[in-house]
Amino acid sequence: MVGRSLWVNPIIWSCVIGTALNLTGLRPPEVLMTPFAMLGGAAIVLGLMVAGAGLSFRDAAGRPVVVGLVTAAKLLVLPLIMAGFAILLGADRTALGIVLLAGSAPGAAASYVLARQMGGDAPLMAAVVAFTTLGALFTMP
């Protein structure tokens, strides 16, 4: 069941195809990239709207410890771990800044879509996306 869900999931396939293209150095024709870029921009907005529609503050309030711990881990612990690895690997200040920005970014709306599609805890994921997005207003600067 999970294997089939992964096999037919367009988000997983887009990651696999993107990774393959990056590793091989092939570049898709520009005639494909322009519409894909437009679709990608729309998908981000739609993903956030879907996650917002799935958000139930009642569900989030029922599990404040879980939501709080996951939010803290995503916005505080993960960036520190990533920065530590970047420093160990000899990153300069610019690279370290990029690592910190990437690590402290809020949870992805696609995680809600995947949780819902694959039978995970979609309400919890919607709460995590919402609270990490709000928290990032304070932790990213």
C-alpha positions in Angstrom: 0.0 0.0 0.0 2.7 2.5 1.0 4.9 1.4 -1.8 2.2 1.9 -4.4 1.4 5.3 -2.9 5.0 6.3 -3.3 5.2 4.9 -6.8 2.3 7.0 -8.1 3.0 10.1 -6.1 3.8 13.1 -8.4 5.7 14.9 -5.6 8.0 12.0 -5.2 8.4 11.6 -9.0 9.3 15.3 -9.4 12.0 15.0 -6.7 13.4 11.9 -8.4 13.4 13.5 -11.9 14.9 16.8 -10.5 17.6 14.9 -8.7 18.4 12.8 -11.9 18.6 16.0 -14.0 20.9 17.6 -11.5 23.2 14.6 -11.3 23.4 14.2 -15.0 23.8 17.9 -15.8 21.0 17.7 -18.4 18.9 20.8 -18.8 15.3 20.5 -20.0 14.5 22.7 -23.0 13.4 26.3 -22.1 10.1 25.7 -23.8 9.3 23.2 -20.9 10.9 25.2 -18.1 8.8 28.3 -18.5 5.4 26.6 -18.0 6.9 24.4 -15.3 8.1 27.5 -13.4 4.6 29.0 -13.7 3.0 25.8 -12.5 5.5 25.6 -9.6 4.7 29.1 -8.4 1.0 28.2 -8.5 1.5 24.9 -6.7 3.2 26.6 -3.8 0.2 29.0 -3.3 -2.3 26.2 -3.7 -0.4 24.0 -1.3 -0.5 26.7 1.3 -4.2 27.2 0.7 -4.9 23.5 1.1 -2.9 23.3 4.3 -4.7 26.3 5.6 -8.0 24.8 4.7 -7.0 21.6 6.6 -5.9 23.5 9.7 -8.1 23.0 12.7 -7.0 25.1 15.7 -9.1 22.7 17.8 -6.9 19.8 16.7 -3.8 21.8 17.3 -5.0 22.9 20.7 -5.6 19.3 21.6 -1.9 18.5 21.1 0.0 21.6 22.1 3.0 19.7 23.3 3.5 17.8 20.1 2.9 20.9 17.9 5.2 23.0 20.1 8.0 20.5 20.2 7.9 19.9 16.4 7.7 23.7 15.8 10.7 24.3 18.1 12.7 21.5 16.6 12.0 22.8 13.0 12.7 26.4 13.7 15.4 26.3 16.4 17.1 22.9 16.7 17.3 22.0 13.0 19.0 25.3 12.0 21.6 24.9 14.8 22.4 21.3 13.7 22.7 22.4 10.1 24.9 25.3 11.0 27.1 23.0 13.1 27.6 20.7 10.1 28.3 23.7 7.8 30.9 25.0 10.2 32.5 21.6 10.5 32.6 21.4 6.7 34.3 24.7 6.5 31.5 26.9 5.1 32.2 30.6 4.7 29.9 33.3 6.1 27.7 33.4 2.9 27.2 29.6 2.8 26.5 29.6 6.6 23.9 32.3 6.1 22.2 30.3 3.3 22.3 27.1 5.5 20.7 29.0 8.3 18.0 30.5 6.1 17.2 27.1 4.5 17.2 25.3 7.9 15.0 27.9 9.6 12.4 28.0 6.8 8.9 26.9 7.8 7.5 23.5 7.2 6.6 22.8 3.6 2.9 22.8 2.5 3.7 19.7 0.5 4.2 17.8 3.7 0.5 18.3 4.5 -0.4 17.1 1.0 1.8 14.1 1.4 0.5 13.3 4.9 -3.1 13.5 3.6 -2.4 11.5 0.5 -0.5 8.8 2.3 -2.8 8.3 5.3 -0.6 10.3 7.8 -1.7 12.7 10.4 -2.8 15.5 8.1 -4.4 17.7 10.8 -1.1 17.6 12.8 0.9 18.5 9.6 -1.4 21.4 8.8 -0.9 22.7 12.4 2.9 22.3 12.0 2.9 24.1 8.7 0.8 27.0 10.2 2.8 27.3 13.4 6.2 27.0 11.8 5.1 29.7 9.3 4.0 32.0 12.1 7.1 31.2 14.2 9.5 31.8 11.3 8.4 35.5 11.4 10.3 35.7 14.7 13.1 33.1 14.3 14.3 33.8 10.8 15.4 37.4 11.4 
